[in-house]
Amino acid sequence: MRESSVVVRPEAKDSGWYSASSRLKAAGLPEAITLFEQAAEVVPIPRSPRPIVIADYGAGTGHNSVLPICAAIAVLRKRTRPEHSILVTHTDLPENDFTALFRTLTADPDSYLKRDRASFASAVGRSYYSQILPSNSVNLAWSSWALHWLGGPVPASDHLLAAYGGDEASRAAHARQASHDWHEFVAFRGRELCPGGRLVVTTLGVDEDGELGFRPLLEAIAATLDEMAHEGVLTTDELRAMSIPIVGRRPKDFESPFAPTGTFEKLSIIQLETFNAADRFWKQFQSDGKAMLFGAQWAAFLRAALFPTLAAALTDDRAEPTSPFFDKLEAGVAARLATAPAPVRIPLAQVVIEKSQRTTQE
């Protein structure tokens, strides 16, 4: 199972769209960065020479993290000396492309390594459903677009996304796994955070209609995969095995580990909000009317965020690499979305969790 998504993809510098502000419009980042900056203003920080520790859970390639971490470091610098070391630890599964992560941190113009000389990067290849860092070592923590991925195997559904299928047993299994995952994630962060430390999480929510969102995108993917199977590009078994093991959570799902006292592993939720994030590609389409660009932008997003998961169902005996599969799927999705452009609902949840500064057991 994956533990991260590439959702904040900077435009090429020569595209005319490249800027930090264009990236900020992605993935609910403006609101989340504000919460992260507020956390950086109040969390206790150690005295130098002990470093301030920031953890990034589910880092992926780092694109989702550079802006918020850079913003938090700017706030921390107002509270400490310029030479006070800040250690940023990015975590993901061992099979994550850590080369791409460090390439992002080295080359991205918005990277904290380019903007703060006393900041240092490290990485750990271990699941965030376990303890990753030493107890009481993390001052500030971030996780974005990661916790919607399920941490264990779930039964196949009759739909790419179980939430939209008719298989009640599959949906129930997804819900049980999601509940277990959130419980474990929070429990281990309770060990790792320092007293007074805070964790800011952005992940998928559920909209006012009880839906996970993204329906036009999923319909375009499903239709293209069906066409590819009809053309013999995919086998029937490969098509049936394809699924996207993600979930959205309601406020009660986030609150469950903390019931009934409001505390869990010395942690408490101090802010919880669900909302629909803006579809920046739709807004751009409304401005310029370029349907082909609208389709291409969403298809490129899906290629990075979801296609690798679908490709995992391809059999090992294929004569050709996965790139032709990606290319054909991306082209088909882009064409379908361009034919009938429509806004995409993006339900998100943002949670701020704080560890008690008391030393006695809650």
NORWOPE-V682688 format. One record per run of one state. SS is the DSSP state (@ for helix, = for strand, . for the rest). FROM is the first residue (numbers start at 0). TO is the last residue. If there is no record, write none. Layout:
ss=SS from=FROM to=TO
ss=SS from=FROM to=TO
This chain:
ss=. from=0 to=18
ss=@ from=19 to=23
ss=. from=24 to=27
ss=@ from=28 to=41
ss=. from=42 to=50
ss== from=51 to=56
ss=. from=57 to=64
ss=@ from=65 to=76
ss=. from=77 to=84
ss== from=85 to=91
ss=. from=92 to=96
ss=@ from=97 to=106
ss=. from=107 to=110
ss=@ from=111 to=114
ss=. from=115 to=117
ss== from=118 to=124
ss=. from=125 to=136
ss== from=137 to=143
ss=. from=144 to=147
ss== from=148 to=148
ss=. from=149 to=160
ss=@ from=161 to=163
ss=. from=164 to=166
ss=@ from=167 to=191
ss== from=192 to=203
ss=. from=204 to=213
ss=@ from=214 to=229
ss=. from=230 to=234
ss=@ from=235 to=240
ss=. from=241 to=244
ss== from=245 to=245
ss=. from=246 to=249
ss=@ from=250 to=257
ss=. from=258 to=262
ss== from=263 to=263
ss=. from=264 to=265
ss== from=266 to=276
ss=. from=277 to=278
ss=@ from=279 to=287
ss=. from=288 to=289
ss=@ from=290 to=310
ss=. from=311 to=321
ss=@ from=322 to=338
ss=. from=339 to=344
ss== from=345 to=354
ss=. from=355 to=361
